[in-house]
């Protein structure tokens, strides 16, 4: 019977793991390209918040990286592709740690 609601793939786990790795690679490359080409997307809101409140922003606060972006670099991008992190750090003014 063809439609017995069973999955008959011997190496299903391996195929799912390969799909997971491929999806993660696409995610890492996409973020790498976005941040390499538009480094201001990493910017913390502190600089603009100070300007909107008619306050003097802290010195070099326009180069601060948003905490959630730093977490993405620390937990996702750098462990998988440290070369992408190094290229972004070398070619942008943002203060990635």
C-alpha positions as CSV (number, residue, x, y, z in Angstrom):
1,X,0.0,0.0,0.0
2,X,1.5,3.4,-1.0
3,X,-0.3,5.7,1.5
4,X,0.1,3.9,4.8
5,X,1.2,7.1,6.7
6,X,4.6,5.7,7.2
7,X,7.9,7.3,6.3
8,X,10.2,4.8,4.6
9,X,13.5,6.7,4.5
10,X,16.4,4.7,5.9
11,X,18.6,7.7,6.6
12,X,16.0,10.3,7.6
13,X,18.1,11.5,10.6
14,X,21.1,12.1,8.4
15,X,19.1,14.0,5.8
16,X,17.4,16.2,8.4
17,X,20.8,16.9,10.0
18,X,22.2,17.9,6.6
19,X,19.2,20.1,6.0
20,X,19.7,21.8,9.4
21,X,23.4,22.5,8.6
22,X,22.5,23.9,5.2
23,X,19.8,26.1,6.6
24,X,22.2,27.3,9.3
25,X,24.9,28.0,6.7
26,X,22.4,30.1,4.6
27,X,21.4,32.0,7.7
28,X,25.1,32.7,8.7
29,X,26.0,33.8,5.1
30,X,22.9,36.0,4.8
31,X,23.6,37.8,8.1
32,X,27.3,38.1,7.1
33,X,26.5,39.8,3.8
34,X,23.9,42.1,5.4
35,X,26.2,43.3,8.2
36,X,29.2,43.5,5.8
37,X,27.3,45.7,3.3
38,X,25.2,47.7,5.8
39,X,27.2,47.9,9.1
40,X,24.8,50.5,10.4
41,X,22.2,47.7,10.8
42,X,24.2,46.6,13.9
43,X,23.9,50.0,15.5
44,X,22.6,50.3,19.0
45,X,19.7,52.8,19.5
46,X,21.5,54.8,22.2
47,X,22.9,57.4,19.7
48,X,19.5,58.1,18.1
49,X,17.7,58.0,21.4
50,X,19.9,60.7,22.8
51,X,19.4,62.9,19.7
52,X,15.6,62.4,19.8
53,X,15.6,63.6,23.5
54,X,17.7,66.7,22.5
55,X,20.6,65.3,24.5
56,X,24.3,65.2,23.6
57,X,25.1,61.5,22.7
58,X,28.0,59.9,24.3
59,X,31.2,60.0,22.4
60,X,31.5,57.3,19.7
61,X,28.1,55.9,20.7
62,X,27.2,55.8,17.0
63,X,29.6,52.8,16.7
64,X,28.1,50.8,19.5
65,X,26.6,47.4,18.5
66,X,23.1,46.4,19.7
67,X,23.3,43.7,22.4
68,X,21.2,41.2,20.5
69,X,23.4,41.6,17.5
70,X,26.5,41.0,19.6
71,X,24.8,37.8,21.0
72,X,24.1,36.6,17.4
73,X,27.8,37.1,16.6
74,X,28.9,35.3,19.7
75,X,26.5,32.4,19.6
76,X,25.8,31.8,15.9
77,X,28.2,33.5,13.4
78,X,31.6,33.3,15.1
79,X,31.4,29.6,16.1
80,X,30.4,28.6,12.6
81,X,32.4,31.0,10.5
82,X,35.1,33.0,12.4
83,X,36.4,34.2,9.1
84,X,33.1,36.1,8.4
85,X,33.3,37.8,11.8
86,X,37.0,38.7,11.2
87,X,36.1,40.2,7.7
88,X,33.3,42.3,9.2
89,X,35.4,43.5,12.1
90,X,38.2,44.5,9.6
91,X,35.9,46.4,7.2
92,X,33.5,48.2,9.5
93,X,33.7,50.9,12.1
94,X,31.3,49.2,14.5
95,X,32.7,48.1,17.8
96,X,32.1,44.3,17.8
97,X,33.8,42.5,20.6
